[in-house]
Amino acid sequence: MTVYNHLKKLHEENEKENLVIFVGAGISENYAKVNDNKSFPSWDDLTNSLKLNDNSTKDFLQIAQIYQDNFSINALLKKVQDLFPNNYEHTKIHEFIFELNPTHILTTNIMSSFVKTT
C-alpha cells in the first residue's frame, strides 16, 4: 500500500468518526517543551532507576514490583514522579493531533500536554 493509500484510508476513517490515534512515549520524550531542565525519561531510564543491585530482570512490571516489595507503593510512586519534569508545555505536534479531530486519543504517557491543548 502506498503512502497516499494509507493517508486516504486515514481520511476515510476520520470521516466515519472511526479514527483513533495512539500516542506513545516518543511524543513526550522528544516533543514536549520542558521548562525545568529535566527531560522525560525513556523506558530504559525509568526501569534502570528502579532496578536494585540484585535485579537482572528486563520485565518492566517485575522491576516495579520488586522495587515496591522492597520499599513501598508510596516509595515507588515518589521515585517515578521524581523522574518526570514538573513544568512542561504542549507543542505543535500535540496541537496537530488535536486538529486531526480523532474520535479517541489513546496514550500511555504520564503527562497532561493533551489536557493543556484542549
Z-matrix of the N, CA and C atoms (Angstrom, degrees):
N
C 1 1.448
C 2 1.530 1 108.31
N 3 1.301 2 116.82 1 135.20
C 4 1.465 3 121.39 2 -178.89
C 5 1.527 4 110.41 3 -80.37
N 6 1.326 5 115.51 4 164.75
C 7 1.464 6 120.79 5 176.81
C 8 1.521 7 109.40 6 -57.73
N 9 1.316 8 116.67 7 -42.38
C 10 1.466 9 120.73 8 178.91
C 11 1.523 10 110.46 9 -57.02
N 12 1.329 11 116.56 10 -45.70
C 13 1.466 12 120.06 11 -179.01
C 14 1.525 13 111.74 12 -65.17
N 15 1.326 14 116.67 13 -37.61
C 16 1.467 15 119.94 14 176.35
C 17 1.525 16 110.57 15 -63.42
N 18 1.323 17 116.36 16 -46.46
C 19 1.470 18 120.27 17 179.52
C 20 1.523 19 111.16 18 -64.04
N 21 1.316 20 116.12 19 -39.27
C 22 1.462 21 120.32 20 178.11
C 23 1.532 22 109.98 21 -62.20
N 24 1.307 23 116.33 22 -43.74
C 25 1.470 24 120.59 23 179.11
C 26 1.534 25 110.85 24 -63.29
N 27 1.332 26 117.17 25 -42.62
C 28 1.464 27 120.19 26 176.44
C 29 1.524 28 111.32 27 -60.13
N 30 1.327 29 115.89 28 -43.70
C 31 1.466 30 120.53 29 178.37
C 32 1.526 31 110.57 30 -60.91
N 33 1.325 32 116.51 31 -44.62
C 34 1.469 33 120.29 32 179.57
C 35 1.528 34 111.54 33 -61.55
N 36 1.329 35 116.10 34 -42.74
C 37 1.465 36 119.45 35 179.65
C 38 1.526 37 110.99 36 -67.08
N 39 1.312 38 116.34 37 -35.36
C 40 1.460 39 119.84 38 177.29
C 41 1.530 40 110.15 39 -66.09
N 42 1.321 41 116.86 40 -41.55
C 43 1.470 42 121.01 41 178.07
C 44 1.529 43 111.41 42 -61.68
N 45 1.312 44 117.36 43 -32.95
C 46 1.468 45 122.29 44 179.21
C 47 1.529 46 111.93 45 -87.27
N 48 1.337 47 115.84 46 5.34
C 49 1.461 48 122.74 47 -177.85
C 50 1.523 49 112.07 48 58.36
N 51 1.332 50 115.18 49 40.48
C 52 1.462 51 122.32 50 177.85
C 53 1.522 52 112.57 51 -113.99
N 54 1.331 53 117.67 52 2.56
C 55 1.454 54 120.03 53 -174.68
C 56 1.528 55 110.65 54 -77.33
N 57 1.322 56 115.08 55 124.68
C 58 1.460 57 122.22 56 176.67
C 59 1.523 58 106.68 57 -123.14
N 60 1.316 59 116.69 58 126.60
C 61 1.462 60 122.45 59 179.44
C 62 1.523 61 108.33 60 -103.95
N 63 1.328 62 116.34 61 129.68
C 64 1.461 63 120.87 62 173.02
C 65 1.516 64 107.89 63 -103.13
N 66 1.316 65 116.45 64 123.45
C 67 1.457 66 122.14 65 -179.34
C 68 1.517 67 108.16 66 -109.01
N 69 1.326 68 116.09 67 116.57
C 70 1.455 69 121.20 68 -178.20
C 71 1.521 70 112.41 69 -94.91
N 72 1.300 71 114.92 70 -174.36
C 73 1.466 72 122.48 71 -175.01
C 74 1.525 73 113.09 72 -61.88
N 75 1.319 74 118.01 73 -26.24
C 76 1.461 75 120.28 74 -178.92
C 77 1.514 76 113.06 75 -60.08
N 78 1.317 77 117.63 76 -30.80
C 79 1.469 78 120.36 77 178.02
C 80 1.516 79 109.97 78 -65.12
N 81 1.315 80 117.52 79 -45.47
C 82 1.466 81 120.56 80 178.91
C 83 1.517 82 110.77 81 -68.11
N 84 1.319 83 114.16 82 -50.64
C 85 1.461 84 120.03 83 -173.43
C 86 1.525 85 112.61 84 -63.81
N 87 1.327 86 116.76 85 -36.87
C 88 1.463 87 120.08 86 -172.56
C 89 1.521 88 115.83 87 -106.01
N 90 1.326 89 118.31 88 -18.13
C 91 1.457 90 118.33 89 -171.71
C 92 1.519 91 116.21 90 -121.99
N 93 1.323 92 118.71 91 -21.78
C 94 1.464 93 118.55 92 -179.16
C 95 1.527 94 109.61 93 -67.56
N 96 1.316 95 115.78 94 137.88
C 97 1.463 96 120.81 95 178.72
C 98 1.531 97 108.02 96 -86.17
N 99 1.328 98 115.11 97 112.19
C 100 1.456 99 121.25 98 -176.61
C 101 1.520 100 109.07 99 -95.87
N 102 1.327 101 115.32 100 132.93
C 103 1.465 102 120.45 101 -176.27
C 104 1.522 103 114.29 102 -107.00
N 105 1.321 104 118.08 103 -0.39
C 106 1.468 105 118.37 104 -177.46
C 107 1.536 106 112.88 105 -119.65
N 108 1.323 107 116.72 106 27.88
C 109 1.472 108 123.09 107 176.39
C 110 1.521 109 113.34 108 57.65
N 111 1.297 110 117.59 109 25.96
C 112 1.455 111 122.41 110 177.14
C 113 1.527 112 106.64 111 -125.09
N 114 1.305 113 117.54 112 130.93
C 115 1.461 114 119.64 113 -178.98
C 116 1.523 115 110.63 114 -96.99
N 117 1.322 116 115.98 115 162.95
C 118 1.452 117 120.01 116 174.57
C 119 1.517 118 108.34 117 -71.63
N 120 1.323 119 118.07 118 134.38
C 121 1.465 120 120.00 119 -179.15
C 122 1.527 121 111.09 120 -75.02
N 123 1.324 122 115.27 121 149.29
C 124 1.463 123 119.82 122 169.97
C 125 1.526 124 107.10 123 -77.12
N 126 1.345 125 117.11 124 169.00
C 127 1.464 126 119.59 125 176.92
C 128 1.522 127 109.96 126 -59.60
N 129 1.332 128 117.36 127 -40.51
C 130 1.466 129 120.32 128 179.30
C 131 1.526 130 110.84 129 -61.73
N 132 1.328 131 117.02 130 -44.80
C 133 1.470 132 120.34 131 178.50
C 134 1.529 133 110.79 132 -60.85
N 135 1.311 134 115.25 133 -43.77
C 136 1.462 135 120.49 134 -178.74
C 137 1.519 136 111.04 135 -62.97
N 138 1.330 137 116.77 136 -51.33
C 139 1.464 138 119.12 137 -177.30
C 140 1.520 139 111.95 138 -69.56
N 141 1.329 140 118.03 139 -36.62
C 142 1.464 141 119.56 140 178.38
C 143 1.522 142 111.79 141 -63.60
N 144 1.325 143 117.39 142 -32.64
C 145 1.468 144 119.92 143 179.39
C 146 1.527 145 111.45 144 -72.94
N 147 1.339 146 116.82 145 -19.95
C 148 1.464 147 120.79 146 179.53
C 149 1.523 148 112.67 147 -93.86
N 150 1.326 149 116.95 148 -16.46
C 151 1.462 150 119.99 149 -177.19
C 152 1.527 151 110.83 150 -67.38
N 153 1.314 152 114.44 151 136.65
C 154 1.453 153 120.87 152 173.76
C 155 1.528 154 107.39 153 -92.13
N 156 1.313 155 117.61 154 162.40
C 157 1.467 156 121.82 155 -174.07
C 158 1.518 157 113.67 156 -53.91
N 159 1.319 158 118.37 157 -36.60
C 160 1.461 159 121.29 158 -176.86
C 161 1.525 160 113.46 159 -93.26
N 162 1.323 161 117.54 160 10.57
C 163 1.456 162 121.88 161 -175.64
C 164 1.529 163 110.22 162 -100.57
N 165 1.321 164 117.15 163 109.97
C 166 1.462 165 120.56 164 179.72
C 167 1.524 166 112.24 165 -107.13
N 168 1.333 167 118.27 166 1.88
C 169 1.456 168 120.50 167 -178.99
C 170 1.524 169 110.83 168 -66.64
N 171 1.330 170 115.73 169 152.89
C 172 1.461 171 121.07 170 177.09
C 173 1.526 172 111.18 171 -109.76
N 174 1.320 173 116.75 172 1.28
C 175 1.458 174 122.53 173 -179.83
C 176 1.529 175 109.21 174 -77.15
N 177 1.348 176 116.65 175 116.03
C 178 1.462 177 121.76 176 -175.24
C 179 1.523 178 112.70 177 -56.86
N 180 1.325 179 116.22 178 -45.18
C 181 1.464 180 119.40 179 -177.56
C 182 1.521 181 111.37 180 -68.09
N 183 1.323 182 116.47 181 -37.53
C 184 1.457 183 120.26 182 178.78
C 185 1.531 184 111.31 183 -66.37
N 186 1.321 185 116.96 184 -38.68
C 187 1.463 186 121.44 185 177.93
C 188 1.529 187 109.93 186 -60.26
N 189 1.333 188 116.04 187 -46.65
C 190 1.470 189 120.02 188 179.36
C 191 1.529 190 110.68 189 -64.77
N 192 1.323 191 116.76 190 -39.78
C 193 1.466 192 120.21 191 -179.65
C 194 1.530 193 111.56 192 -64.93
N 195 1.330 194 116.72 193 -42.01
C 196 1.467 195 120.93 194 178.28
C 197 1.527 196 109.98 195 -62.50
N 198 1.335 197 116.85 196 -42.28
C 199 1.472 198 120.59 197 178.07
C 200 1.528 199 109.90 198 -61.06
N 201 1.333 200 115.42 199 -47.45
C 202 1.467 201 119.69 200 -179.87
C 203 1.522 202 111.15 201 -62.37
N 204 1.322 203 118.15 202 -42.10
C 205 1.464 204 121.44 203 -179.98
C 206 1.525 205 111.78 204 -62.87
N 207 1.335 206 117.01 205 -33.65
C 208 1.464 207 120.76 206 -178.58
C 209 1.520 208 112.86 207 -83.15
N 210 1.304 209 117.12 208 -23.11
C 211 1.465 210 120.93 209 -178.17
C 212 1.525 211 108.85 210 -122.30
N 213 1.313 212 117.80 211 -94.33
C 214 1.468 213 122.29 212 176.61
C 215 1.520 214 108.06 213 -171.24
N 216 1.315 215 115.94 214 167.62
C 217 1.468 216 119.96 215 176.79
C 218 1.524 217 109.80 216 -62.93
N 219 1.334 218 116.99 217 -38.46
C 220 1.465 219 120.25 218 179.61
C 221 1.523 220 111.33 219 -65.56
N 222 1.328 221 116.73 220 -38.28
C 223 1.468 222 120.51 221 177.95
C 224 1.527 223 110.31 222 -65.49
N 225 1.331 224 116.75 223 -40.01
C 226 1.461 225 121.00 224 177.59
C 227 1.527 226 110.72 225 -63.10
N 228 1.310 227 116.67 226 -47.57
C 229 1.469 228 120.61 227 179.86
C 230 1.527 229 111.36 228 -61.40
N 231 1.318 230 116.98 229 -42.80
C 232 1.464 231 120.85 230 179.68
C 233 1.525 232 110.60 231 -64.19
N 234 1.318 233 116.49 232 -43.78
C 235 1.468 234 121.16 233 -179.87
C 236 1.529 235 109.97 234 -59.49
N 237 1.324 236 117.46 235 -45.97
C 238 1.468 237 121.35 236 -179.94
C 239 1.526 238 110.50 237 -66.22
N 240 1.316 239 117.67 238 -46.33
C 241 1.468 240 121.08 239 179.74
C 242 1.521 241 111.48 240 -59.29
N 243 1.322 242 117.24 241 -38.32
C 244 1.464 243 121.13 242 -178.91
C 245 1.529 244 112.67 243 -67.32
N 246 1.319 245 117.23 244 -22.19
C 247 1.468 246 120.85 245 -179.83
C 248 1.526 247 112.86 246 -78.70
N 249 1.324 248 116.57 247 -20.70
C 250 1.462 249 120.57 248 -174.85
C 251 1.523 250 111.17 249 -97.33
N 252 1.335 251 116.55 250 145.19
C 253 1.466 252 119.04 251 176.90
C 254 1.529 253 110.75 252 -65.90
N 255 1.303 254 115.32 253 149.18
C 256 1.466 255 120.76 254 178.81
C 257 1.522 256 112.25 255 -93.13
N 258 1.308 257 116.81 256 -23.95
C 259 1.452 258 121.02 257 -171.60
C 260 1.528 259 109.82 258 -124.66
N 261 1.321 260 116.21 259 102.29
C 262 1.464 261 120.81 260 -179.97
C 263 1.525 262 109.30 261 -145.69
N 264 1.299 263 115.17 262 160.97
C 265 1.458 264 121.61 263 -178.30
C 266 1.523 265 109.67 264 -129.19
N 267 1.311 266 115.27 265 156.58
C 268 1.458 267 118.56 266 174.68
C 269 1.532 268 109.00 267 -72.83
N 270 1.303 269 115.19 268 162.55
C 271 1.463 270 120.79 269 179.18
C 272 1.522 271 109.42 270 -126.85
N 273 1.305 272 115.87 271 -172.71
C 274 1.467 273 121.61 272 -177.47
C 275 1.524 274 112.51 273 -58.59
N 276 1.327 275 118.04 274 -34.52
C 277 1.463 276 119.51 275 -179.32
C 278 1.525 277 111.08 276 -63.48
N 279 1.341 278 117.11 277 -37.76
C 280 1.461 279 120.75 278 177.09
C 281 1.528 280 110.33 279 -65.38
N 282 1.324 281 115.95 280 -42.76
C 283 1.465 282 120.34 281 178.71
C 284 1.527 283 110.75 282 -64.23
N 285 1.331 284 116.54 283 -41.02
C 286 1.464 285 120.91 284 179.79
C 287 1.534 286 110.74 285 -61.17
N 288 1.318 287 116.47 286 -43.16
C 289 1.467 288 119.95 287 179.57
C 290 1.523 289 110.11 288 -61.38
N 291 1.327 290 117.29 289 -40.64
C 292 1.464 291 119.80 290 177.66
C 293 1.523 292 112.06 291 -69.18
N 294 1.318 293 117.16 292 -34.71
C 295 1.464 294 120.10 293 178.32
C 296 1.526 295 111.76 294 -65.09
N 297 1.322 296 117.53 295 -25.78
C 298 1.467 297 120.43 296 174.76
C 299 1.523 298 110.94 297 -64.39
N 300 1.323 299 115.45 298 -23.74
C 301 1.456 300 122.97 299 179.62
C 302 1.533 301 112.05 300 55.76
N 303 1.346 302 116.41 301 52.60
C 304 1.463 303 118.43 302 178.96
C 305 1.521 304 110.84 303 -68.82
N 306 1.316 305 115.60 304 159.57
C 307 1.456 306 120.51 305 177.64
C 308 1.525 307 110.42 306 -63.79
N 309 1.336 308 115.85 307 -39.80
C 310 1.463 309 121.34 308 178.83
C 311 1.518 310 109.64 309 -142.88
N 312 1.321 311 114.83 310 152.51
C 313 1.461 312 121.64 311 169.41
C 314 1.516 313 106.01 312 -122.36
N 315 1.328 314 115.46 313 120.15
C 316 1.458 315 121.20 314 177.52
C 317 1.514 316 108.09 315 -104.21
N 318 1.311 317 116.63 316 138.58
C 319 1.456 318 119.70 317 179.49
C 320 1.517 319 111.10 318 -151.71
N 321 1.315 320 114.07 319 148.68
C 322 1.461 321 120.62 320 172.60
C 323 1.520 322 109.57 321 -103.10
N 324 1.316 323 116.75 322 2.19
C 325 1.462 324 121.56 323 -174.81
C 326 1.516 325 111.38 324 -71.01
N 327 1.326 326 113.79 325 139.54
C 328 1.463 327 120.49 326 176.13
C 329 1.523 328 106.54 327 -97.78
N 330 1.326 329 115.09 328 77.36
C 331 1.454 330 119.63 329 179.96
C 332 1.509 331 108.47 330 -159.47
N 333 1.300 332 115.87 331 161.87
C 334 1.461 333 119.31 332 -178.09
C 335 1.523 334 111.74 333 -112.54
N 336 1.308 335 118.36 334 19.42
C 337 1.469 336 119.85 335 -178.67
C 338 1.519 337 111.66 336 -59.75
N 339 1.319 338 117.18 337 -35.51
C 340 1.457 339 118.16 338 178.91
C 341 1.516 340 111.56 339 -71.58
N 342 1.300 341 117.38 340 -34.15
C 343 1.469 342 120.42 341 175.15
C 344 1.521 343 108.97 342 -65.61
N 345 1.328 344 117.27 343 -41.96
C 346 1.460 345 121.95 344 -179.12
C 347 1.523 346 111.70 345 -67.18
N 348 1.350 347 117.24 346 -25.79
C 349 1.465 348 120.91 347 -177.22
C 350 1.526 349 111.21 348 -73.60
N 351 1.316 350 117.17 349 -30.43
C 352 1.469 351 119.98 350 -175.63
C 353 1.508 352 111.72 351 -73.11
